[in-house]
Structures are given as C-alpha cells and as structure tokens.
Amino acid sequence: MTTRRRFLHTAAGSAAAVTLPALAQAGWPRQPITLVDPFPAGNNTDYFSRLVADRLGPLLGTRVIVENRAGAAGLIGATYVANAKPDGYTLGLATVSTLCAGPAVHSPATLKYDPLKDFSFITKLVTLPSVLVANPKLPAKDFGALLALTRQQPRRVTCGVPGLGSAGHVLTEYLMKLANMPMLIVPYKGGGAMLTDLIAGQIDVLSNNIPELLQHVRSGAVRALAVRDVRRAPALPDIPTYKELGLGEVSNPLWFGLVAPAGVPEPILARLRAATHKAMVDPVFVDKTIAVAGSISPTSGTEFRADAAALLAQMQQVVKSAGIKPE
C-alpha cells in the first residue's frame, strides 16, 4: 500500500496548483456543486464521495453536496451526470461498473451514454481491494477447496453478484472462465441483501469490497478465501491474492474516480483536479482510506481516461467470451 508519507509528499505540488486555474475562469464557483454518487447511501462509494466532498468544498470556496442516484448497477446516476449541463456544478463518482462493466454489457442504445466521450475525466481517487468470502458451513476452507468443489459439482455452488452487468458480475464471470470454476450466478440489486443471504446460508459465496466484509470476516460470520489486489491486504494478511493463486488477470483492485459531463471548460477541470488532489492528501482522507485497505490513486484526466478505456476493452472481451447478456 502506498504510504501516508508518500501521499503527503505530493501535497505541496497540489496545493500550489489549486489556485493557478482560478484566474482563467473568474467567478466560478458561484453556487454549490453536486457530486452524484450512482449507488445507495452507506455503500463503499458513498464513503469516499462524502470523504472527498467534505474536503473539496472548502478548497473551492463553496459547498459540495453528495446526491445518491442509485439504480441499474450505477447506470442511472452515470446517465444523469452525462446529460447534465457542463458548467462544473455537477460531478460524478465514477466506478468500474459505470465506465467499464456496464458499457461492456449493455448496447449503446440501451446505455444512453458513451463512457469515454460523454464525460470529462478529472482524476482517479482510490483503488480498493475486494475479497471472496464463503458461508462458513460451505465445505471449502480455502480457495483451492472451493475450486475443487465447483468442478466436482458444477453449478451447485451459488455465487451472489451485485446486479447483472456490474463490475462484480463481469469479474466473477472472468474468474470462473479463467479458473474453470463453474458456479451458479445469483444476481442481487445491492450488496446488503447479498451479504444477508450469504450469512443466512441462502447463497454460498460472494465477492465485494473489503470495507463491507471485514467485520464479518473478523467475527467468523463469513470465511475469506481470496483477495483481489496485487498484494495482500494488511487487514487480511493470511489471505492470498488471486495473483498468488495463479489468476493474475483478475487480481487488480477496483477503483473510484471523479468525472464531470463532457464539455466542462478546461480551466474549471484543472481547478477541480488540483483541488481534488489536495483533498486526497488531507491527513483525514489518507487515514480513512488506509483504514478500509484502500490506496490513494491521483491521476491526470488523460491517464484516467486511458485506464478506463483499457479496462473497458478487456471487459468487452470477457462479456463476449462468457456470453453475458443484460437483464
């Protein structure tokens, strides 16, 4: 994990940059800014959208208000942002689901936005590992045992995913294909109901971000089997990564980022980016990110767009090869 010292090392540059673009777009902002979170309140995205909004407002001299517009694995909120007026007063929390997985599954006509053309890319915010967990009553004590069980009893092991076409769904299909791991996919509308059913024994396994699952792993309500990250999570030091298990293609953590509608003037984008980078090295932001096993990942807009484009192309191939269809 990137260290707190490294985060704070970049603060000076970001702090200097935050004032530079202001002269080029005099008078902005004149009103509160809305940050649209495309998932429900209390979700992992909500944790970070409110964390960045609370620090971004004072840096910009206005309020940044988080508005949750959930539904369709994030696509409803993303569509709203794509269609908003490009004046810098509407931002969106972008995820792998909204920029890559959803667009890979749904046709352009159904999606109603182009993930690479209809947004102004500001910066990535954080990367966040996820963990594959099982109900403790499942006779699989580790990932190898789960793999053997799925091959012995194809499609008997049930795996919850947070919506068809979500990042969790597409990546689970990819894992199943790479590992020859035939499970039965059970779609849910959100992570809360999915976790409740796992603990109750209604489904066997699921994968979700570590913050939502960590307390349940520690209490013994669920059993951790594998971590989606390039290195072991400090919060779960005994649990191997997919890379260690020979599945490096699905070992990269997911990410959250900040976007705006396409067409926002560049001086406003530059000021937003600089202010966001400064917010991200605030000690409270750093500590709260580390507390949930995340890593701060500031980028340029160009870098963020390129990363999203590469992952979108990969997911389009996964969707095609796995035969994933929208609901």
C-alpha positions, 0 to 999 in steps of 0.5 A, a space after each residue: 500500500 502506498 504510504 501516508 508519507 508518500 501521499 503527503 509528499 505530493 501535497 505541496 505540488 497540489 496545493 500550489 496548483 489549486 489556485 493557478 486555474 482560478 484566474 482563467 475562469 473568474 467567478 466560478 464557483 458561484 453556487 454549490 456543486 453536486 457530486 452524484 454518487 450512482 449507488 445507495 447511501 452507506 455503500 463503499 462509494 458513498 464513503 469516499 464521495 462524502 470523504 472527498 466532498 467534505 474536503 473539496 468544498 472548502 478548497 473551492 470556496 463553496 459547498 459540495 453536496 453528495 446526491 445518491 442516484 442509485 439504480 441499474 448497477 450505477 447506470 442511472 446516476 452515470 446517465 444523469 451526470 452525462 446529460 447534465 449541463 457542463 458548467 462544473 456544478 455537477 460531478 460524478 463518482 465514477 466506478 468500474 461498473 459505470 465506465 467499464 462493466 456496464 458499457 461492456 454489457 449493455 448496447 449503446 442504445 440501451 446505455 444512453 451514454 458513451 463512457 469515454 466521450 460523454 464525460 470529462 475525466 478529472 482524476 482517479 481517487 482510490 483503488 480498493 481491494 475486494 475479497 471472496 468470502 464463503 458461508 462458513 458451513 460451505 465445505 471449502 476452507 480455502 480457495 483451492 477447496 472451493 475450486 475443487 468443489 465447483 468442478 466436482 459439482 458444477 453449478 451447485 455452488 451459488 455465487 451472489 453478484 451485485 446486479 447483472 452487468 456490474 463490475 462484480 458480475 463481469 469479474 466473477 464471470 472472468 474468474 470462473 472462465 479463467 479458473 474453470 470454476 463453474 458456479 451458479 450466478 445469483 444476481 442481487 440489486 445491492 450488496 446488503 441483501 447479498 451479504 444477508 443471504 450469504 450469512 443466512 446460508 441462502 447463497 454460498 459465496 460472494 465477492 465485494 469490497 473489503 470495507 463491507 466484509 471485514 467485520 464479518 470476516 473478523 467475527 467468523 460470520 463469513 470465511 475469506 478465501 481470496 483477495 483481489 489486489 496485487 498484494 495482500 491486504 494488511 487487514 487480511 494478511 493470511 489471505 492470498 491474492 488471486 495473483 498468488 493463486 495463479 489468476 493474475 488477470 483478475 487480481 487488480 483492485 477496483 477503483 473510484 474516480 471523479 468525472 464531470 459531463 463532457 464539455 466542462 471548460 478546461 480551466 474549471 477541470 484543472 481547478 477541480 483536479 488540483 483541488 481534488 488532489 489536495 483533498 486526497 492528501 488531507 491527513 483525514 482522507 489518507 487515514 480513512 482510506 488506509 483504514 478500509 485497505 484502500 490506496 490513494 490513486 491521483 491521476 491526470 484526466 488523460 491517464 484516467 481516461 486511458 485506464 478506463 478505456 483499457 479496462 473497458 476493452 478487456 471487459 468487452 472481451 470477457 462479456 463476449 467470451 462468457 456470453 453475458 447478456 443484460 437483464 
